[in-house]
Amino acid sequence: MGKRKLSKAARFERMFKIWEYLRKNTDAEHPTTQAEMRKSEIEEYIGNKETFNRLIKDMAYAMNSAEKGYKPEKDWKIYFHDFKKYYGDVAEDCEEEALFDNEEECDEFADQTMHINGLYYNRTFSYDEINSIIEGILSTKTLDTKSARNLIEKVEENLTTKFYKKGPKQICKVMEPELTDREQLRRNLLTIQKAIDNNVQVAFRFNGYTYQKKLEPVRDRKDTVSPYYIVASVGRYYLLACKEVVIKGEKVRNMSIWRIDLMTDIEIPGENEALEIKGLPRIPKRSVENLPMEWTEDFQLKHLNMSYDKPIWITLKIKSPKQEDDPTRRIRADYTFLHDWFGDQFRFVETEKTAPYDDIVKVECSPFAMVHWALQYSDRVEVVAPEEIRNDVIEKVRNLNEKYELDKE
């Protein structure tokens, strides 16, 4: 269709008011009608039937058009049935097309015969996607409770309709220690993401907290690493990277995990924007031990508390009480703690044939993390194999006995 020149400035105002109404009061499940709109607060902007139809068609032509032709239906902004009929993904040909000399005449026929039925504004984000955005806002470390609420209100006001079921906006973010100021964290995240996008290294000072509650560098020099993934976990951000070290004359390239909130003085070494130099090339992923080539969402299930040694299969004995008269019947559902840490990834093997009829399961997990996790749940978990991990747990228990002088009691 050819571009139209709108003759009166007032038409833009009417279009804007109609668009605003459609945006707030319609969706695919709740289309509107001209009659319904005349009963609303925008009645004075609609005009007569002919004016209304012209406005809606012009809005559809403008907002649904692509460089050539029209966008796919999923990307339309203004939807009504006859627009789909003539310009949709499976559009009907003009029945009288044979009577016309060219496509423009056919388009003119479509324009004259289209009726405005099933009218709604096609939303950019689904309500499920809006919920995901709000969940992300609530969980982010870079916003305080007040800022998170304000941002959620903006999302709901500008991206939803009156039909959207608003969630519990008054959920409060849990107060956590201020590990660094939020602006510093944002800068760190932006710099690291830029380095990842450009496949270059990043350098920073890595810090720890002193007894005076202040950040202080743990080394007198910066760490330079090759960055690969930014991971959000339990309210903190981590960087999966590789810091190349030389041991006995050989280069060692293992995956390492760094807390981003503990970084300061971050920079991209060798970057020179004037010369279009992005920085020092990072180590290729394939050259880094233990680093996943592609990100998988089960990473943390195998790397509890962001431990970075290589996961292996570990056999556990789980205390799960059974009925005394029937060891095949469980007293209660008591695997919640295991599911909280390993999701659906643990494997149930069997129930022991003798009392106390404990369960045998297997999990794929970082050995370092497992030793500490098994101690945390020592009343419910026993490491069975591999033997070296079981021995590490025993050594930890022996050290605890000595520390608390239990052998002297």
Phi, psi and chi 1 to 4 in degrees:
 res  aa     phi    psi   chi1   chi2   chi3   chi4
   1 MET       -  146.4  -54.7  -76.4  -54.1      -
   2 GLY   -74.7  155.9      -      -      -      -
   3 LYS   -73.1  140.4  -66.2 -176.4  178.1  178.1
   4 ARG  -101.6  143.6  -69.3  177.9  170.0   78.1
   5 LYS  -101.1  116.7  -65.3 -178.3  179.3  179.3
   6 LEU   -78.3  125.0  -54.3  179.2      -      -
   7 SER   -79.2  -28.3   57.8      -      -      -
   8 LYS  -118.1  135.6  -64.6 -178.2 -179.8  179.1
   9 ALA   -62.3  -29.6      -      -      -      -
  10 ALA   -61.9  -25.3      -      -      -      -
  11 ARG   -63.2  -36.6  -65.7 -163.5   75.1 -141.5
  12 PHE   -63.1  -40.1  -70.8  107.3      -      -
  13 GLU   -64.1  -43.9 -176.9  179.5    0.8      -
  14 ARG   -63.0  -43.2  -68.3 -158.8  -63.3  -88.1
  15 MET   -59.9  -43.2  -74.9 -178.9  170.9      -
  16 PHE   -63.2  -43.7  175.8   77.7      -      -
  17 LYS   -63.9  -41.0  -67.3  -66.1 -175.9 -179.4
  18 ILE   -66.4  -44.5  -70.1  173.6      -      -
  19 TRP   -58.5  -44.7  166.9   78.2      -      -
  20 GLU   -61.6  -40.6 -164.0  172.1   46.7      -
  21 TYR   -64.0  -48.2  174.3   87.3      -      -
  22 LEU   -61.7  -39.7  -65.8  176.0      -      -
  23 ARG   -62.5  -36.7 -177.4  176.9   63.9   82.3
  24 LYS   -92.6  -19.9  -67.0 -178.3  177.7  179.6
  25 ASN  -123.7    6.7  -64.1  -82.2      -      -
  26 THR  -139.4  156.7   66.5      -      -      -
  27 ASP  -156.5 -175.5   58.1   27.0      -      -
  28 ALA   -60.0  -32.7      -      -      -      -
  29 GLU   -87.0  -11.1  -73.5   73.3   39.9      -
  30 HIS  -135.2   69.8  -56.9   90.0      -      -
  31 PRO   -70.7  168.4   26.5  -34.2      -      -
  32 THR  -124.9  174.5 -168.9      -      -      -
  33 THR  -129.0  164.3   63.0      -      -      -
  34 GLN   -61.8  -40.6 -177.6 -178.8  160.9      -
  35 ALA   -61.7  -41.9      -      -      -      -
  36 GLU   -65.9  -38.8 -174.1  176.2  -14.7      -
  37 MET   -68.5  -30.4  -66.8  174.4   69.6      -
  38 ARG   -69.5  -17.3  -70.4 -172.7 -178.2  -79.5
  39 LYS   -90.0   -0.3  -62.0  175.7 -176.5  177.2
  40 SER  -100.5 -174.3   70.7      -      -      -
  41 GLU   -71.3   -9.1   69.2  -82.2    4.3      -
  42 ILE  -103.2   15.9   64.7  164.2      -      -
  43 GLU   -51.2  -43.2  178.2 -174.5    6.6      -
  44 GLU   -67.4  -16.3   61.2 -178.8  -64.2      -
  45 TYR   -94.1   -6.4  -62.9   98.0      -      -
  46 ILE   -81.6  -39.6  -67.2  177.6      -      -
  47 GLY    77.8 -165.5      -      -      -      -
  48 ASN   -78.0  178.4   58.4   33.1      -      -
  49 LYS   -59.2  -43.6 -178.8  177.9 -179.4 -179.2
  50 GLU   -64.2  -42.3 -177.9  178.9  -11.1      -
  51 THR   -63.4  -43.5  -60.8      -      -      -
  52 PHE   -60.6  -49.0  174.5   79.2      -      -
  53 ASN   -58.8  -41.6  -72.3  -11.0      -      -
  54 ARG   -64.0  -42.6 -176.1   74.8  -89.5  150.4
  55 LEU   -61.2  -46.9  -73.6  171.1      -      -
  56 ILE   -64.7  -42.8  -63.8  -60.1      -      -
  57 LYS   -63.6  -44.4  -70.0  175.7 -175.1  178.2
  58 ASP   -62.7  -38.3  -76.9  -15.1      -      -
  59 MET   -64.2  -42.0  -69.3  171.3   66.4      -
  60 ALA   -65.7  -43.5      -      -      -      -
  61 TYR   -59.0  -43.6  -67.4  140.6      -      -
  62 ALA   -73.9  -44.7      -      -      -      -
  63 MET   -86.4  -15.0  -59.9  178.0   73.4      -
  64 ASN  -106.2   -1.6  -61.1  -14.4      -      -
  65 SER   -82.3  151.0   63.8      -      -      -
  66 ALA  -112.8 -174.3      -      -      -      -
  67 GLU   -60.6  -37.9 -169.9  171.8  -24.3      -
  68 LYS  -130.9  118.3  -67.0 -177.3  179.1  178.7
  69 GLY    76.1 -140.6      -      -      -      -
  70 TYR  -124.8  155.4  -67.8   94.1      -      -
  71 LYS   -67.5  163.3  -61.0  175.3 -177.8  176.6
  72 PRO   -60.8  152.8  -20.6   31.7      -      -
  73 GLU   -52.6  -38.8  -76.1  180.0   34.8      -
  74 LYS   -63.4  -20.2   65.9 -179.8 -179.2   63.2
  75 ASP  -101.4    0.9  -63.6  -32.4      -      -
  76 TRP   -64.7  156.2  -72.5   -2.8      -      -
  77 LYS  -107.7  -40.1  -69.0  -55.5  176.6 -172.3
  78 ILE  -108.7  123.8  -59.4  -62.6      -      -
  79 TYR  -122.9  135.8  177.7   97.3      -      -
  80 PHE  -152.3  159.4   55.0   89.9      -      -
  81 HIS   -57.6  -45.4  -65.8  -35.1      -      -
  82 ASP   -71.2  -26.0  -84.4    5.1      -      -
  83 PHE   -66.3  -39.3 -159.0   87.0      -      -
  84 LYS   -64.7  -38.8  175.6  177.8  179.4  177.2
  85 LYS   -57.8  -42.2  174.1 -178.5  176.1 -179.0
  86 TYR   -96.4  -26.3  -71.3  110.4      -      -
  87 TYR  -129.6    8.9  -57.2  111.1      -      -
  88 GLY   -74.4 -179.7      -      -      -      -
  89 ASP   -59.7  -34.9  -65.5  -15.9      -      -
  90 VAL  -120.7   70.9 -173.1      -      -      -
  91 ALA   -77.8  149.6      -      -      -      -
  92 GLU   -80.0  143.4  -63.3 -179.0   10.4      -
  93 ASP   -73.6  151.0  -67.7  -29.8      -      -
  94 CYS   -58.0  122.6  -76.4      -      -      -
  95 GLU   -61.8  -31.3  -66.6  178.5   -6.1      -
  96 GLU   -98.8   20.9  -71.8   83.7    8.3      -
  97 GLU   -55.5  -32.5 -171.9  169.7    2.4      -
  98 ALA   -64.3  -20.0      -      -      -      -
  99 LEU   -82.7  -11.7  -57.7  177.0      -      -
 100 PHE  -103.1  149.1  -58.8  118.8      -      -
 101 ASP   -81.1  -24.5  -65.3  -29.9      -      -
 102 ASN  -153.1  173.0   52.6   53.4      -      -
 103 GLU   -66.4  -33.0 -175.1  177.6  -14.7      -
 104 GLU   -62.1  -39.7  -75.4   72.7   18.2      -
 105 GLU   -66.7  -36.3  -71.3 -174.5    9.5      -
 106 CYS   -65.4  -42.0 -175.0      -      -      -
 107 ASP   -63.4  -37.3  -76.6  -13.2      -      -
 108 GLU   -65.5  -38.1 -171.1   63.1   29.3      -
 109 PHE   -62.9  -43.7  170.7   79.2      -      -
 110 ALA   -61.3  -41.6      -      -      -      -
 111 ASP   -61.3  -39.7 -179.9   62.3      -      -
 112 GLN   -75.3  -27.1  -67.0  173.2    0.0      -
 113 THR  -100.0   -9.5   57.3      -      -      -
 114 MET   -67.7  136.4  -78.9 -167.4  -64.8      -
 115 HIS  -110.4  154.5  -64.3   88.5      -      -
 116 ILE   -96.9   90.6  -46.6  -61.2      -      -
 117 ASN  -126.9  145.7  -63.6  -47.2      -      -
 118 GLY    67.2   42.0      -      -      -      -
 119 LEU   -82.3  130.6  173.9   64.1      -      -
 120 TYR  -159.1  164.2   67.4   86.9      -      -
 121 TYR   -92.0  125.1  179.7   74.6      -      -
 122 ASN   -85.3  115.0 -166.0   27.3      -      -
 123 ARG   -76.3  145.7  -40.2 -149.3   62.8   74.4
 124 THR   -69.8  -40.5  -58.7      -      -      -
 125 PHE  -115.3  136.2  -61.9   98.2      -      -
 126 SER   -73.2  164.8   69.2      -      -      -
 127 TYR   -65.5  -33.5  -65.7  144.1      -      -
 128 ASP   -63.9  -39.3  -75.3  -17.6      -      -
 129 GLU   -67.1  -37.5  -70.9  171.4  -28.0      -
 130 ILE   -60.8  -43.1  -65.2  -63.8      -      -
 131 ASN   -60.5  -39.6  -69.9  -24.1      -      -
 132 SER   -65.4  -39.9  -63.9      -      -      -
 133 ILE   -61.6  -44.1  -69.1  171.1      -      -
 134 ILE   -67.2  -39.0  -69.0  174.6      -      -
 135 GLU   -60.5  -40.1  -71.9  171.6    9.8      -
 136 GLY   -64.6  -39.5      -      -      -      -
 137 ILE   -62.9  -42.9  -67.1  170.4      -      -
 138 LEU   -66.4  -29.4  -73.5  170.5      -      -
 139 SER   -95.5  -10.0   63.5      -      -      -
 140 THR   -69.3  147.0 -176.6      -      -      -
 141 LYS   -84.9  -14.9 -176.9   73.2  174.3  173.8
 142 THR   -91.5    3.9   58.7      -      -      -
 143 LEU  -125.8  140.1  -68.0  172.8      -      -
 144 ASP   -85.1  174.8   56.7   31.2      -      -
 145 THR   -59.8  -45.2  -59.8      -      -      -
 146 LYS   -63.7  -46.6 -177.9  178.3  178.9 -179.1
 147 SER   -63.8  -38.2  -61.9      -      -      -
 148 ALA   -63.7  -43.3      -      -      -      -
 149 ARG   -63.2  -42.7  -73.1  177.5  180.0  170.2
 150 ASN   -62.5  -41.1  -71.0  -20.6      -      -
 151 LEU   -67.3  -39.7 -172.5   52.6      -      -
 152 ILE   -62.8  -41.2  -70.9  170.7      -      -
 153 GLU   -61.2  -38.9  -72.2  176.3   -1.5      -
 154 LYS   -66.3  -41.2  -70.9 -178.2  178.7  179.7
 155 VAL   -61.7  -47.6  168.1      -      -      -
 156 GLU   -65.9  -36.8  -68.7  176.8  -19.2      -
 157 GLU   -71.3  -38.1  172.7   64.1   22.8      -
 158 ASN  -101.7  -17.9  -67.5  -77.4      -      -
 159 LEU  -117.6   -0.2  -60.6 -179.3      -      -
 160 THR  -126.5 -179.2   69.7      -      -      -
 161 THR  -122.5 -179.8   70.6      -      -      -
 162 LYS   -67.1  -13.1   65.5 -179.2 -178.4 -179.5
 163 PHE   -88.8   -9.1  -55.9  107.7      -      -
 164 TYR   -71.1  130.4  173.4   69.3      -      -
 165 LYS   -85.6  103.7  -65.1  179.7 -179.6  179.1
 166 LYS   -67.9  140.4  -64.5 -176.5  177.6 -178.9
 167 GLY   -83.0 -177.4      -      -      -      -
 168 PRO   -72.6   80.7   26.9  -32.9      -      -
 169 LYS   -61.7  -20.1 -166.0  165.0   42.6 -175.3
 170 GLN   -85.4    7.0  -64.1  -56.2  -46.5      -
 171 ILE   -57.3  129.6  -69.9  178.6      -      -
 172 CYS   -97.2  140.4  -64.3      -      -      -
 173 LYS   -72.9  138.4  -67.6  164.7   67.2   67.3
 174 VAL   -69.2  133.3  175.5      -      -      -
 175 MET   -69.0  125.3  179.6 -180.0  177.0      -
 176 GLU  -123.0  155.8  -62.1  175.9   -6.4      -
 177 PRO   -56.6  138.6  -21.5   31.7      -      -
 178 GLU   -74.9   98.2  -78.5  -62.8  -28.3      -
 179 LEU   -76.1  -26.4  -56.8  175.7      -      -
 180 THR  -167.3  165.0 -172.1      -      -      -
 181 ASP   -71.1  148.6   67.2   88.5      -      -
 182 ARG   -63.6  -35.2  -70.5 -174.4  171.4   88.5
 183 GLU   -64.8  -39.6 -172.6   55.4   37.5      -
 184 GLN   -62.7  -41.7  175.9   68.3   49.4      -
 185 LEU   -62.3  -42.7  178.6   56.0      -      -
 186 ARG   -60.6  -44.6  -70.8 -169.9 -170.6   96.8
 187 ARG   -62.3  -42.6  -71.9 -163.9  -61.4  -91.5
 188 ASN   -58.6  -47.2  -71.0   -5.7      -      -
 189 LEU   -62.9  -42.3  -70.4  167.5      -      -
 190 LEU   -65.2  -42.5  -72.3  171.5      -      -
 191 THR   -65.9  -43.5  -58.9      -      -      -
 192 ILE   -64.4  -42.8  -67.3  169.7      -      -
 193 GLN   -63.1  -38.5 -172.2   59.5   59.2      -
 194 LYS   -62.1  -42.9 -179.0 -179.3  179.4 -178.5
 195 ALA   -64.2  -40.8      -      -      -      -
 196 ILE   -63.7  -44.5  -68.2  173.4      -      -
 197 ASP   -61.9  -33.8  -68.6  -18.3      -      -
 198 ASN   -96.0    2.6  -69.0  -29.1      -      -
 199 ASN    58.5   43.0  -64.4  -45.8      -      -
 200 VAL  -126.1  170.9  -64.1      -      -      -
 201 GLN   -82.8  164.7  -61.5  179.9   39.4      -
 202 VAL  -135.6  145.8   66.6      -      -      -
 203 ALA  -124.9  148.6      -      -      -      -
 204 PHE  -164.1  163.3   50.1   82.9      -      -
 205 ARG   -92.9  129.9  -68.8 -165.7 -177.0  -80.6
 206 PHE   -99.2  132.2 -163.0   67.0      -      -
 207 ASN  -119.7  164.5  -57.7  -87.9      -      -
 208 GLY  -135.0  170.7      -      -      -      -
 209 TYR   -95.0  140.2  -84.3   90.0      -      -
 210 THR   -93.7  173.9   68.5      -      -      -
 211 TYR   -64.4  -16.6   72.8   96.5      -      -
 212 GLN   -89.3    9.3  -63.2  169.4  -47.2      -
 213 LYS    66.6   31.1  -50.4  169.9 -171.5  175.2
 214 LYS  -121.4  148.4  -64.7 -178.8  179.9  179.5
 215 LEU   -73.0  137.5  -84.5  179.7      -      -
 216 GLU  -145.1  135.3 -176.6  176.4  -72.6      -
 217 PRO   -58.0  139.9  -24.8   34.9      -      -
 218 VAL   -86.8  -13.2  -62.2      -      -      -
 219 ARG  -137.0  160.6  -76.2  177.2  -76.0  -82.2
 220 ASP   -89.0    9.1   58.5    3.4      -      -
 221 ARG  -137.9  161.9   64.2 -173.5 -176.9  -77.2
 222 LYS   -77.8  152.3  -75.7 -171.5  171.7 -176.6
 223 ASP   -95.4  134.5  -69.2  -71.1      -      -
 224 THR  -115.6  124.8  -59.8      -      -      -
 225 VAL  -134.8  160.8  -56.6      -      -      -
 226 SER   -94.7  116.8  -65.5      -      -      -
 227 PRO   -90.9  145.4   33.2  -32.7      -      -
 228 TYR  -130.0  -47.0  -55.7  102.0      -      -
 229 TYR  -139.0  139.1  -55.0  103.6      -      -
 230 ILE   -99.0  128.2  -66.1  173.3      -      -
 231 VAL  -121.5  129.0 -179.3      -      -      -
 232 ALA   -97.1  124.1      -      -      -      -
 233 SER  -148.7  122.4  174.7      -      -      -
 234 VAL    49.9   49.0 -163.0      -      -      -
 235 GLY    79.3    2.7      -      -      -      -
 236 ARG  -125.5  160.9  -67.7 -166.8  176.6  100.3
 237 TYR  -111.2  136.8  -65.8   95.3      -      -
 238 TYR  -125.9  153.0  -63.0   85.1      -      -
 239 LEU  -114.4  122.8  172.0   62.9      -      -
 240 LEU   -89.2  121.4  -89.9   60.9      -      -
 241 ALA  -148.4 -176.6      -      -      -      -
 242 CYS  -135.4  122.5  173.1      -      -      -
 243 LYS  -106.4  111.1  179.4 -177.9  177.9 -178.5
 244 GLU   -72.3  128.9 -176.3  178.3   84.1      -
 245 VAL  -126.6  158.1  -64.0      -      -      -
 246 VAL  -112.7  120.2  177.3      -      -      -
 247 ILE  -122.0  118.9  -60.2  177.1      -      -
 248 LYS    53.3   42.0  -64.1 -179.0  179.4  179.2
 249 GLY    80.7    0.3      -      -      -      -
 250 GLU  -113.6  141.1  -67.3 -172.0    6.6      -
 251 LYS   -76.4  131.5  -67.9 -179.7  179.6  179.4
 252 VAL  -116.8  126.2  177.6      -      -      -
 253 ARG  -125.3   88.8  -64.2  171.6  168.8  176.7
 254 ASN  -109.5  150.7  -72.0  -34.1      -      -
 255 MET   -63.5  139.2 -179.2 -173.0   72.9      -
 256 SER  -132.6  157.2   54.0      -      -      -
 257 ILE  -123.9  129.4  -59.1  178.8      -      -
 258 TRP  -124.5  137.0  -53.5   76.6      -      -
 259 ARG   -78.1  122.5  -90.5  177.8   49.7 -179.2
 260 ILE   -71.7  -28.5  -64.1  175.7      -      -
 261 ASP   -71.2  -12.3   58.2  -79.4      -      -
 262 LEU   -98.6    9.2  -62.1 -179.5      -      -
 263 MET   -96.9  141.1  -62.1  175.7 -178.0      -
 264 THR  -136.7  168.9   56.0      -      -      -
 265 ASP    51.1   44.2  -61.3  -27.6      -      -
 266 ILE   -79.1  144.0 -168.9  165.4      -      -
 267 GLU  -157.9  165.6   63.6  176.0  -15.1      -
 268 ILE  -106.1  103.0  -62.6  176.4      -      -
 269 PRO   -64.2  139.3   21.4  -31.1      -      -
 270 GLY    82.4    0.3      -      -      -      -
 271 GLU   -72.9  136.0 -178.0 -177.0   34.7      -
 272 ASN  -146.6   97.3 -171.0  -40.0      -      -
 273 GLU   -64.5  -35.2  -66.4 -175.5   -3.0      -
 274 ALA   -61.2  -37.0      -      -      -      -
 275 LEU   -95.9    4.9  -61.6  177.5      -      -
 276 GLU    59.1   36.7  -62.5 -175.9   -7.8      -
 277 ILE   -97.9  118.4  -60.5  173.9      -      -
 278 LYS   -80.7  -20.1  -64.5  179.7  178.6 -179.5
 279 GLY   139.2 -169.2      -      -      -      -
 280 LEU   -83.4  129.5  -55.6  176.5      -      -
 281 PRO   -57.3  139.4  -22.9   33.8      -      -
 282 ARG   -82.7  165.0   71.2 -178.9 -176.7 -175.0
 283 ILE   -69.5  133.9  -61.1  168.9      -      -
 284 PRO   -59.4  145.2  -22.4   33.3      -      -
 285 LYS   -54.1  -42.1  -73.0 -177.1 -180.0  179.9
 286 ARG   -64.4  -14.9   62.1 -179.5  178.3  -84.4
 287 SER   -94.2    3.5  -59.9      -      -      -
 288 VAL  -109.6  123.5 -178.7      -      -      -
 289 GLU   -67.2  137.5  -72.6  -69.3  -34.8      -
 290 ASN    73.7   -6.8  -58.3  -24.0      -      -
 291 LEU   -79.9  128.1  178.9   73.6      -      -
 292 PRO   -67.1  134.2   20.9  -30.1      -      -
 293 MET   -67.9  -35.5  -68.2  -60.7  -66.0      -
 294 GLU  -128.3  146.9  -61.1  -67.3  -23.3      -
 295 TRP   -71.7  135.1  178.6 -108.0      -      -
 296 THR  -126.4  140.9   56.9      -      -      -
 297 GLU   -71.4  -11.0  -66.6 -174.5   -7.2      -
 298 ASP   -90.1   11.1   64.0   -9.5      -      -
 299 PHE   -54.4  -48.8  179.4   87.6      -      -
 300 GLN   -70.4  -24.7 -171.5  167.4  -35.1      -
 301 LEU   -65.3  -24.8  -58.0 -179.7      -      -
 302 LYS  -101.8  -11.0  -58.7  175.6 -177.0  179.0
 303 HIS  -127.5   68.2  -62.2   79.4      -      -
 304 LEU   -54.7  136.1  -55.6 -173.8      -      -
 305 ASN    55.4   31.3  -64.5  -42.4      -      -
 306 MET    59.4   36.9  -60.0  -54.8  -69.2      -
 307 SER   -71.9  145.6  -61.7      -      -      -
 308 TYR  -114.7    6.8   54.5   82.2      -      -
 309 ASP   -77.2  165.0   50.4  -24.0      -      -
 310 LYS   -70.1  127.1 -174.7  176.3 -178.7  179.1
 311 PRO   -66.4  145.7  -18.9   31.8      -      -
 312 ILE  -136.3  166.6   62.6  173.6      -      -
 313 TRP   -80.2  130.1  -78.1  100.4      -      -
 314 ILE  -125.5  134.3  -59.7  170.6      -      -
 315 THR   -96.2  131.1  -56.4      -      -      -
 316 LEU  -123.5  151.9  -55.9  174.2      -      -
 317 LYS  -108.0  123.8 -175.9 -176.8  -66.1 -172.4
 318 ILE  -111.1  127.6  -53.8  -65.7      -      -
 319 LYS   -75.9  117.9 -174.2  174.6  -69.6  -61.3
 320 SER  -141.0   92.3 -178.3      -      -      -
 321 PRO   -55.3  140.5  -24.9   35.4      -      -
 322 LYS  -118.0  166.9  -45.9  -64.7 -168.9  -59.9
 323 GLN   -65.9  135.8  -61.6  -77.3   -2.6      -
 324 GLU   -61.6  -36.6  -70.1 -173.6    6.3      -
 325 ASP   -88.7   -6.2   58.2  -17.9      -      -
 326 ASP  -154.8   93.3 -174.5   -3.6      -      -
 327 PRO   -66.7   -4.6   21.6  -31.4      -      -
 328 THR   -86.1  -10.5   64.4      -      -      -
 329 ARG  -105.4  125.9  -64.9  179.9   58.2 -168.6
 330 ARG   -84.2  147.2  -58.7  172.6 -173.6  -83.2
 331 ILE   -73.8  -37.5  -66.6  177.0      -      -
 332 ARG  -155.9  167.2   67.2 -176.3   71.8   87.4
 333 ALA   -79.5  106.7      -      -      -      -
 334 ASP  -128.2   26.2   55.3    3.0      -      -
 335 TYR  -101.9   10.9  -92.2   63.4      -      -
 336 THR   -58.3  -42.9  -57.5      -      -      -
 337 PHE   -61.8  -36.7   81.8  103.2      -      -
 338 LEU   -71.4  -41.2 -163.1   67.3      -      -
 339 HIS   -66.3  -34.3 -168.0  -84.3      -      -
 340 ASP   -60.2  -33.6  -75.5  -14.1      -      -
 341 TRP   -95.5  -35.0  -71.7   91.7      -      -
 342 PHE  -116.9    1.1  -62.7   98.6      -      -
 343 GLY    57.1 -138.6      -      -      -      -
 344 ASP   -90.3   11.7  -64.0  -28.0      -      -
 345 GLN   -84.7  -14.6  -57.0  -59.5  -51.8      -
 346 PHE   -75.3  152.9   68.6   86.4      -      -
 347 ARG  -114.6  121.0  -63.4  179.9 -177.7  175.5
 348 PHE   -78.0  128.3  176.9   83.5      -      -
 349 VAL  -100.0  -58.3  178.1      -      -      -
 350 GLU  -169.9  170.6   62.8  178.8  -12.0      -
 351 THR  -105.6  136.3  -64.0      -      -      -
 352 GLU   -60.0  149.6  -68.7 -175.0  -43.1      -
 353 LYS   -84.5  -10.5  -58.2  -61.0 -171.9  -66.5
 354 THR  -123.6  160.9   57.7      -      -      -
 355 ALA   -60.2  142.7      -      -      -      -
 356 PRO   -90.0   21.0   33.5  -35.5      -      -
 357 TYR    58.9   47.4  -55.8  106.7      -      -
 358 ASP   -71.4  162.4  -68.8  -26.1      -      -
 359 ASP   -96.3  149.9  -66.5  -20.1      -      -
 360 ILE  -111.0  125.5  -56.1  -62.1      -      -
 361 VAL  -132.2  163.7  -57.4      -      -      -
 362 LYS  -126.2  141.9  -73.7 -171.5  173.4 -176.2
 363 VAL  -134.7  149.6  -62.4      -      -      -
 364 GLU   -98.7  118.1 -169.5  176.9    9.7      -
 365 CYS  -155.1  156.8 -179.4      -      -      -
 366 SER   -62.3  127.8  146.5      -      -      -
 367 PRO   -58.0  -43.6  -27.1   36.6      -      -
 368 PHE   -59.0  -46.5  175.9   85.1      -      -
 369 ALA   -65.7  -37.4      -      -      -      -
 370 MET   -63.6  -39.5  175.0   51.7   65.0      -
 371 VAL   -58.1  -45.6  171.4      -      -      -
 372 HIS   -75.0  -36.3  -65.5   82.9      -      -
 373 TRP   -65.6  -40.7 -176.3   84.1      -      -
 374 ALA   -63.5  -35.1      -      -      -      -
 375 LEU   -68.6  -38.3  -72.7  173.4      -      -
 376 GLN   -61.3  -37.1  179.6 -178.8   -7.7      -
 377 TYR  -111.6   38.4  -70.8   96.5      -      -
 378 SER   -62.4  -23.0   58.0      -      -      -
 379 ASP   -78.1   -9.8   59.1  -30.8      -      -
 380 ARG  -127.6  -14.0  -51.7 -172.3   67.1  178.0
 381 VAL  -129.9  142.1  171.8      -      -      -
 382 GLU  -133.5  129.7  176.9 -175.8  -16.5      -
 383 VAL   -78.1  126.1  175.0      -      -      -
 384 VAL   -98.9  -45.0  177.1      -      -      -
 385 ALA  -158.1  155.7      -      -      -      -
 386 PRO   -69.0  160.4  -16.5   30.6      -      -
 387 GLU   -62.5  -36.4 -173.8  176.2   -1.4      -
 388 GLU   -65.7  -33.9   57.3  -91.7   23.7      -
 389 ILE   -73.7  -40.1  -62.2  179.3      -      -
 390 ARG   -59.6  -42.0  179.1  179.1  174.5   86.2
 391 ASN   -66.2  -34.3  -70.9  -22.0      -      -
 392 ASP   -63.8  -39.1  -74.6  -15.9      -      -
 393 VAL   -65.6  -43.7  175.0      -      -      -
 394 ILE   -59.3  -42.3  -67.8  171.9      -      -
 395 GLU   -63.4  -40.2 -175.8   62.6   24.0      -
 396 LYS   -62.5  -42.7  -69.0  -76.6 -173.7 -176.6
 397 VAL   -64.6  -41.9  172.7      -      -      -
 398 ARG   -60.8  -41.8 -176.3  178.0  -67.3  113.9
 399 ASN   -65.5  -36.6  -68.4  -21.8      -      -
 400 LEU   -66.2  -40.5  -73.8  172.6      -      -
 401 ASN   -59.0  -42.9  -77.7  -24.4      -      -
 402 GLU   -68.3  -42.3  -67.7  177.6    2.7      -
 403 LYS   -61.3  -41.4  177.1 -178.7  -71.6 -172.8
 404 TYR   -97.0    8.2  -70.1  100.4      -      -
 405 GLU    53.7   41.8  -59.8 -179.4  -23.9      -
 406 LEU   -69.1  -28.1  -61.6 -178.1      -      -
 407 ASP   -69.1  -17.5  -66.6  -23.5      -      -
 408 LYS   -88.7   -8.3  -63.6 -178.9 -179.6  179.7
 409 GLU   -81.3      -  -65.4 -178.0    1.9      -
